[in-house]
Amino acid sequence: MSPRLNVSLAKRQEQLWGRLGSAWLRALKGYRSWLTLEKSLAPQSIEAYLRDVFQMGVWITGQAAPANRGQAAPANRGQAAPVNRGQAAPVNRGQAAPVKQPLSPETEDLSHAYKPRMEGGNLAPENLTKAMLREWLAGLSDLSLQASSQARMLSAVKSFYLYLEQEGMALHQPAALLELPRRGRKLPTVLSVEEVNRMLDCVDMSAPEGHRNRCMLELMYACGLRVSELVHLKRSDLQVDLGLIMVRGKGSRERLVPLGTQTARALETYLTQVRLTHKELKGHEDAVFLSKNGRTLTRMVVFLLVKKQAALAGITKVVGPHTFRHAFATHMVEAGADLRAVQEMLGHQSILTTEIYTHLSRDYLREVVQKYHPLSGLRRL
């Protein structure tokens, strides 16, 4: 097992996987090593891939249809009756209990909607068919999952079968020809510059964690950081004197992001006047941001902080840590920044992902219409 994996998490995963049968346990353990060693994915990405494949395995081996939101679906062909969201599935005599202790809160609803009832047998992962997986996809639709969530889960399953084929554990990839659900483009919520400043100004600087909290918010906005990138930032990644930080993004890809003068000053103040006074537990000494008990901060702490600051600032929009990343990119594009430069700073692999911010820039769209539309009154050159 890779040293990058949390031992207690790995044991908990294997206990869950074992309920699907020895074939699933063996395949998932190998897939975990493959994601870690060959794909070099971040621990959070590895957990997400494994969670999605596990959910598919629960559906297949349990043969239980998930429930619609707030509605009980009829049980077909001797299947267990599904349950409402957030409720535990009933345990029938002679059958295994529903999956408990899901890997994370994000999986609780799905885990309780399925009920594994049999050991692998012919339902071992290498024996699944395209028809079975198509039925599983239909079950995801019954759960009213968003198309993006369905696409993510199918991508994980396709990756799983790619591994099985490469290792000679499966002769074919039943998921290869399944189409990803179509995802409608939804424009993200963006804060104005004034709203961002209000959130920053509302931070209680008299509190022990005040400087830390403001510094985190400024970094997310000034550098377009993902929340996972923020909490895993290391002091050894900082080059404050040069105005640069090294960010490790998705897939452990590294990128250099420049710091603005104000943000560099805030970070320097935090590091020299506040961070040095924090208690550090062993193994957390290099972390930039620590909790009161000396551990690396969790994403949930940052999420709750952003929610609190939005409420204090009187902002009614749905705001999360990623909203600062959207604000960073949108404000850069509105100010005339080159889209390629924004792509590089965000760590996007494709320019197409970055282009969504041109649709959020009202000034940019107004300029395009004025310049190119025949009724704008401007002569084309």
N, C-alpha and C positions, 0 to 999 in steps of 0.2 A: 504494500500500500504506500502511496506517495506520502512523504512527510508533509506536503502542503495540506493534506486533508485533516480535518479535525477528527480525532480518534473517537470521541463520544458520538459525534454526528454519524461517522461511518458505521459504528455499531448499531445505532438506531435505524439507519437506512437498511442494514442487512437484516435486522429483525423484521422490518416491514416486508422486504423483498422475499424473505423466506416463506411468507404466507402464500406467495404465488406458486411455490414449488421450487425444487432444486434447480431445474433448468433455467428458470428466470433469475434465481439468485446468482448462479454462475455467470450468466450472460451480463447481468447488470454490474457485477463486480468487475468483469473484464472491460465493460464499456466505461466504467468510472476511471479505470487506469488509462484507457485509451484517450479519453478526454483530457486527462491530467498530463500525461507524458507526451503524447503525440500531438495533440491539438493545443496544448499549453493554455487552456482556458482559465479564466479567473475562477476562484472557488464558488462565487455566487452563480456564475454561468453554469458551472458543472452541476451544482445542486438543482438549478432550474431544469436542465436537460434531463437529469435523472428523475426528477419529480414528475415531469410530463410523461416520460416513458413508463414510469411506475403506474401512473393513473390509467394509461392505456392498458397495461397488464391487468390491473384490477377490473377494468371493464370487460376485457376478453375472458379472463378466467372466471369472473363472477357471473357473467352473462346477465347482469341486472341493468335494467334501463334506468338512467338518471331521471330525477323528477324535474318538472318545470317549476319555475319560481312560484312558490306559494300554492302549487296545484299538485294533487296526487295523480300520477299517471297509472293506467291500468297495468297489471302484471300479466305478461303474455307467456305462454308455453312454460308454465311452472316457475316463472321468474319471481324474484322477491319484489315485494311492493316497494317502490321508491319512497323517499322521505322528503319533507319540506326542507328548504335551505336552513342551515343552522341547527337542525334537530338530529339526534342520533337515530340511526336505523334500528328498527326492532330486531331482536335476536330470536330466530325461530329455533325450536328444539332440534338438536341434531345437526345444526349448521354452525359454521364458524361465526364468531362475532365480527361486526363491521370493523373496518380499519380504524384504529385509534392512534392517537399521538401522531398526527400528520407532520410532515417534515417542516412545515411552516404554516402560519395562519392563512396564507394564501390558498392552501390546498384543503382547508378544512371542509368547505362545502362540497367539493368533488369527492373527497374521501368518504364522507357520510352518505353520498348519493349512490355509492357502489357497495356491493356486498360479495366479496370473494367466497366461493363455496366449494372449490375443488382444487386438487393438486394438479399442476401442469398437465401431465399426460400428453395427449395429442394436441393440447393447447400450449405447448412449449413455444417460445418465440419463433424458432426456426420453422415451425409448422403452420404459422398463420397465413391466411390467404388475403388477396386483395379485397374479396367480398367482405371478410370479417372486419378489415380496417375501414372499409367504406361504411359499414354499419356503425362502427365506433365513431366515425366523423358525424354521422347523422345523430348519434346520441349527444355529441357536443352541441349540436344545434338545438336539441331539445332542452339543454341546460341554459339556453339563451346567452351563451357566451359570445362575446364580441368576436368579429371576424379576425381581428388581430391576435386574440388569444388562441383561436382555433388554428390559425396559421403557425403560431409559435409552437404549439403542441405537435402539429404534423411535421414541422421541420425537425423537431427533436426525434420523432419516430423514424423519419427518413435517415437521419444521422445514425441512429441506433442500428438500422439494418445495413447501412454502409459498413459499419464496424463488423457486424456479423458476417457479411459477405467477404470482407477482407481477411478475416480470421478463419475462413472456411467453415464457419458454424451454420451458415445458411447458403443454400444454392441459388437463391434469388432474392430480390428486394420487392416484397409485395406492396410497399408504399411508394415505389419509384414513380409510378404513373398516376398517382392520386394528385389531383389539382389542389393547390392552396386556395382557401376561400378568398373571394374578392374583398379587398379592403377599401372601403370608401375613405377618401382623404378628409380628415377632420383637422381644421386649423387649431393649433394649441392656444391656450390662454396666455396673453402677454400683458405684463405690467408696463405702465408708462414710466418715464424717468422720474416724474414727480411721485408716483406711488412707491417706487423702489426707495427713493430718498426718505419717504415717510416711514417705511418699515425700518430702515437703518437708524433713523433718528429716534425711534421708539424703544430702542434697546436700552435697558436699564444699566448704565455704566457703573452704577454704585454697587451692583451685585457682584459677588466674587467671580461669576462666570461672564460678566458683562463684556469685557474686552475680547474674550474668546468668541462669544456669540456674534458680536459685530464683525470680527475678523472673518469668521466663517461665511457670513452673509455677503460681505464685500468680495471675498474670493470667488464665491459662486457666481456673482454678478459680473465681476471684473474679468474673470477668466473663462466663464462658460463651463464650469466644472459640473460633472454628474455628482450626485450625492455620494456614490461609492468611491469616486475619485477623491472627493474631499476628505472623507473619514479615513482613507488609507494613505493620505499624504504623509510622507516622511520628511524629517528635518534634513536628512541627507539628500533629498530631492530639491531642496531650495537653493537658489543662487540669488538671494535678495540683492546683493551688491551689484549684480549684473542685470537685475530686473527680470529674472527668468525663474520658472519652476518646471520641473520634470513631472509630467503627469502620466500615470499608467492607466490606460483605458481598457476598453473591451478587448478580449483576446490577448491581454498583457502587452498591447501595443503602446509604445512610448511616444510622447510628443513634448516639445518644448512650447510653453505658453508664456508670452511676455506679461509682466506686471506693470500696471499704470503707476505713476508716481505716488498717488494718494494711497493705493492699495499696498504698495511696497512699504510705505511709511507705517501704515497700520499693522502690517505683518511684522515689521522690524520691532515696533513697540511691543507687540504681544510677545514675541519671542524673547526679548531682552528684559522685559519688566514683569511679565505675567507667567509665561510658560516655565521659566526657571524655578518658580516657587511651587509648581505642582508636584504632587506625589507621583512617583512612577513605579509601577509594578514591573517585575522582571519580564522581559520580552516586549514591553511597550515603550521602552526608553526613546525610540526613534520617532514615535508618532508625534505629529504636530499638535493634534487636538486630543486632549484627554478628558475623561470624566472625573468626577470628584474622587472616585476610588482608585484613580491612576491607570485605568484601562483605556484602550482605544475606543473612541466614541462609536456608537452604532448609528445606522441610518435612521432608526426610529427617533433618536434624540433630535437629529437635525429636522426631521419631518415635523415633530411636535413644536420645535422652536419656530419654524417658518409659519405654522398655523397660528401660533400665539402672536407673533409679530404682525401678521396680517390682520388679526382681530384688533390688536391695539391700535393699528394704523387706520382702522375703519374701512378696510378693503373687503368688499363682499364677493369678489371673484373667488372661484375655486383655485386656491394657490397651494403649491407644493414646492419642494426643493428644485424640481426640474423647471419650474416657472422662471427661475432666475437664469437658467441656461437659455430658455427661449427669449427672455428679455435681452440678454447679452447679444445674441445673434441678430435679433430684429433691430435693435438700436444701432448696431454696427452697420447693417445694410442700409438703414435709413440715413445714416451719416455719410454714406457713399463708399464704404469699405468694399474692397474687391471680394467677390464671392469665393474665390479660391483661397484667399487668406482666411476667411471665416471658416471654410471647410477644414483647413489645416488646424486652426485653433480648437475647433470643436472635436476633431478626431474622427470625422465622418470618412468612411471609405469611398463613398460615392457622392459626387457633386449633386446628384438628384435629391439626396436627403437634405442637403443644405438649401436647395432652391425653394423649399417651402417658405423660407423666411422672406423671400421676395414678395410672396403673396400677403404677408403680414405687414409689409411696409407700405403705408398709405402714400407717403411722399414718392416712393419709387413708382407705384402704380399710376399715380397722378402724372408723373413726369412722362411715363411711357405713353399714356393716352394723349397728353398735350403734344408730344413729339411726333406720334405716328398716326393718330386717327385723322381722317380727312375732314372731319367737322371741328377739329380743334382750333382752326383759324390760323395755324402756323404753317408756313410753307416748308415742304420737305426739300432738303438739299441733296 
